């Protein structure tokens, strides 16, 4: 008997038969791939993924813990061999797909490999001498290498020789996702059954609960309307909601939702997603948000409206891939998130890094993006150095995977082919969910923009002192904290500091206090970084914004006179230069772009000015700097043989260039309990990571290293968890009003990164 997984403390009769595992994984992978026409291809990969376990060497290993045996390469190699026609010079579609599937099979544990050229690449692995297979596999699993090519419409990729390999490489990544998830699921089920521990991770299916969710949303919207004043802004919000929901009847694909800040985009886009999912039988809704600072607010809104049992909030910065011990069972206890929930609220980092990752834990969730609704909130915030591959990925999902993607923003970036964006998708104007966005912008105009010269911190404090309620937004955490100290020293009443120095749970409480002070008419002076611009619902009579790009200026303006209750002339957004805190080079370039555009537009907050601005930015940057990692050139085909750089792309691609490292601030009881349970191994590391995500502060790695060296931060279970759980020990370095003030550890004035 050949076995897939062992239970060393039990007789072999209780071990998992290899054929059972391969057939089960093939069936599970095929079911997942069926959503995008890959039933046959995914089943084929599943049947062959552990073929190398049909060797005497591997069976000795699991019986006697005897060395390491490569059990993945054999299946990858056989996948190509079985699909090769009798005439080896004949290149067939099935052979091409088999070569692509070989990457997924070879990488189902270590990650998708490159095709050629590096140690561990597919050609390198195929050249190695492998343990001989025992022929028993042919009768037990009988893989069929025909019909592997999916029924895709590839007419759109024929216009450029580089487009077909991109589409096929993406298909390979999606099949890899089905395989990894199926393998994890079946292996997890085997060990859970053996230990008598049921796997309780199943979510309700969206099609089964969508009617209930729509009823809840309708009741919530009715209550909001009943309690809202009859104002022009609220009437426009109602009009926008009606138009957006009417658009849900349109076919799946790419949509835009261009609504000025304060127009009710969040709930309107949720209403569209639910209605659209019901209309087309889609499987889930993924709401991607640019910053972790806003995800808590959005997830809380969705839980309040729809219920806790359908919303997954996933944005942990703890790297779950690096957790756990060496055995399969240890890794499975992590229960790495597969985004199977009906409603997923996540970050752009999680979404786009998963779409370009070679690593199994991240790629595992990708098949759940097929036949989904993806709402990209604040779509203009996708970082420009990776904008082309990000746009290409969402275009691919919309074109060939039954996915609807909504580019949702007040400042719509010019990403379509008609806009001249490199490799841009076809953005049909008729698929704008809020018709007449120019009219909406005019109707929702609520502020006056004033560009002034230098304002140092003393001048800003004086301006705040003269305004009972006001918001200042600056470009760095360093500046925000310095300005906050200056305002406190001046004795300003109601002054509040808000940045990513504070962990998410504290930011939620701080914002709740700010909103209450604004509502009560009490003094409320907030000094914040740009995190407050991305969908944070606050309404100030005055806003000051340090110079930045026009999109950020427009977002800042959305925090001023948000409800339209004040006269426009009294609702002033002042754009200033901070002489002692100049913007970083990237933002300085955007300031210059805005300066050129301002000469051509009297009103910078119109859609025409914003389109012009993005065109200026993309022209200045150029196509190469919109894809700094060369992702768009990483996929090649030569005579039906793929040369794909999965691993190179996965290792290089980062949505945000500046690496940050998490520090856990375990001051609150919930965080303390999670840390205690983790230390005593009562809580799996993956579960701990998700419990602790609300208590993380991101800091530069070199600063965290210094805190660890000084004993201000300690690593939990370093031997098996590495540096993933770094917990603040010196509690006095954190205060809710200031956040994590790491400079106080040794008095050094260290560089701080932007929020």
Secondary structure, DSSP 8 states (H G I E B T S, - for coil): --EEE--TTS-GGGSEEHHHHHHHHHHHHHHHHGGGT-HHHHHHHHHHTTGGGSSHHHHHHHHH--S----SHHHHHHHHHHHS-SSTT---HHHHHHHHHHHHHHTTTT----SSSSTTSHHHHHTS------THHHHHH----SS-S-----GGGTTSHHHHHHHHHHHHHHHHHHHHHHHHHHHHHHHHHHHT---------HHHHHHHHHHHHHHHHHHHHHHS---HHHHHHHHHHHHHHHGGGS-SSEEEEE--TTS-HHHHHHHHHHHHHHHHT--EEEEEES-HHHHHHHHHHHHHHH-GGGEEEE---S-GGG-S-SSHHHHHTT------SSEEEEEHHHHHHHHT--SHHHHTTGGGGTTEEEEEETGGGS-GGGHHHHHHHHHHHHHHS--EEEEEESS----SGGGT-TT-----GGGBSSS-HHHHHHHT---EEEEEEE--HHHHHHHHHTSSEEEEE-S-HHHHHHHHHHHHHTT-TTEEEESTTS-HHHHHHHHHHHHHHHHHT--EEEEE-GGGGSS----BSEEEEES--HHHHHHHHTTBSTTS-S-GGG-EEEEEE-TTS---HHHHHHHHHHHHHHTT-S-TTSHHHHHHHHHHHHHHH-SGGGSTT-GGGSEEEETTEEEE-HHHHHHH--SSSS--EEEE---SHHHHHHHHHHHTT-S-HHHHHHHHGGGEEEE-HHHHHHHHHHTSEEETTHHHHTTS-EEE--GGGEETTTEE-GGGGT---------
